[in-house]
Amino acid sequence: MTLFVVCVKLVPAPGSLKVDRKRGTLVREGVPSVLNAADKSAARVAMRLRDQVGGRVVAASMGPPQAESALREVLAAGADEAVLLSDPAFAGADTLATSEVLSAAVARLVRDSGAGENYLVLCGARSSDGETGQVGPQVAEALGVGQITMARDVELRGDLLKAERDAGDSVEVLETRLPAVVTIVEEACERRYLAIDRIVEAHEVKKVSVWGLADLGLDALKVGVLGSKTKVVEVFSMHEAGERRAERLSGSLDEVAGRVASELLRFARGGTCE
Amino acid sequence: MQFQLTPKQEMIKRAVREFAENEIRPVAAECDENQEMPEHVLRKMAELKYFGLPVSRKYGGAGLERDTVAFCVATEEIGRVDASASITVGVHGSVVAAPLHEYGTEDQKERFLRALATGEKVGAFTVTEPNAGSDANRVETRAVEDGDEYVLNGTKIFATNGGIAEIFLVVAATGRKGSRQDLTIFIVERDAPGFQLGKKENKLGVRASATNEILLQDVRVPRENVLGTVGGGMGLAMRILDYGRILMAAQCVGLGQACLEAMLRYSNEREQFGSKLGRFQMVQAKIADAATEVEAARLLTYQAADLRDRGMPYAVKSSMAKLFASEAAMRAAHSAVQVHGGYGLMKGFPVERYFRDAKMAEIYEGTSEIQRMVIASRLLRSVGP
């Protein structure tokens, strides 16, 4: 039996991203949240693979209790079960600390299901709020398995995973063997609507388990704000940052490169770009 | 008291809105013009279980048989984009599928409900006749017992969904004329010999909803197709319509919301006398009134639905909701056209369609006058001697 684990995230709805400049964080209270678009595609890919080769799809999300709605949505789209990774200790996590929790959850799911080596983790290639694209690769590193990022199409034959990704004017085809992590771009799937009976089933029949620090056997110093190696110093909206200007540089290659270098230096020294 | 949708209801709202915005809105004006819903839209709505909203999943429905609020939310979201599509699924669900679910025998559910819930077949409910409109007691279609069958003769008019339906609930007289015990509801299939689809009505509004005349000539219906009891049709029809009105109210809430949003959009765009329309107090008043009334209609509608889900009496509330929501939608549509000025009269903007659709809502499924009579008579009875 192949185990497919889809990692998903609840993000502010498009157009409602608000920034708390004092705290350097995104405002989440009172802002409508949705399932991250690329994660939605990752979930669809997981469902398609499961329907082709058999197995189970488990959705996992690290977040506050509200993140349950993202999981319910993946359940409505066809996932078999879901786990919410929620614990006050997880709060304030950067991408590394998030990957720590997600990979521990994957490890437990693999153990509990007896899937052995036969599992695939799918993540959205990036979240529409953080936009780092780091979580998927970090989960792969933590699990010590192969990874393919930014896939727009995925195929699974036995334990051979084949993925296509856009490389500008060409298409790259990559292969790896299970177990693996693959991150999926939003464009990988066409829009599909949720059927009402599936929404009802997702809320009334299917289960969302909640796992905390102890359930995952994790060290409190490795998760949340304590386990984070990066710190957001400042967050600001591009609109608040004042007027944006663009300029086309012309001249010889050396001249243009020189201008770019001097502008970057000025910016790095705390000046503003001209 | 809880004034928040549940997570399930929220997800249904988002899902239906996404579908309605992407799949129905682009074709709504064309549907209105052509007087029909495109087959592919109906098929997609069926796949997503919009035709089985109040039917349990056991019979292939969506599973909202005890969540009328969610049924309302879905109907409202479709109605926010297109009244015709909203009526099509709302009527099918509330006065055909839901009654079969609630009052049908197990055999009837297997034979008819499953096909209705999956949208394989569309349903219609027919009471109205040339001489029996608001006065449903005067139904002249007769059903005469003959062995194990009933033989139906008569003419029904203004049957919502009539043109696309395959399963009809037909109210016919089975007893002494003029008696309250006179009526019975029959489940009639379109392919029954003697069943004929009459003319399709060319209406002012909700034009894409297929409203037809139905001609019944010696249509033989087996006894097993009686819904409820023989002679119990009047009471049953009233109960069915009490429920249906909640959904018609929900459709009107969606329509009123559409009028409000159109007004807001236009008031923020259009400039006259050097100012956006939204800066004029007379326009602001229209916006404020419409927003307030639509919100009040929504609360009344959800409350009626919630009472039903709790198993409490809801008939008066459902009439109040239908009355208020349809009239609020009409006033909102009136304001929306007015705010749009000359453009409001033109086909390029949707508000002229909203205006025509809203007028329909004050008349079908019980006119405003009938709703007032129902509300007042029930209240008077409740304190009477």
Interface residues (C-beta under 8 A of the other chain):
Chain A: V34 E68 S69 R72 E73 A76 R191 Y193 L194 A195 I196 D197 I199 V200 E201 A202 H203 E204
Chain B: T6 P7 K8 E10 M11 I12 R14 A15 V16 E18 F19 N22 E23 K44 E47 L48 K49 Y50 G52 L53 R57 G61 A62 G63 L64 D67 A74
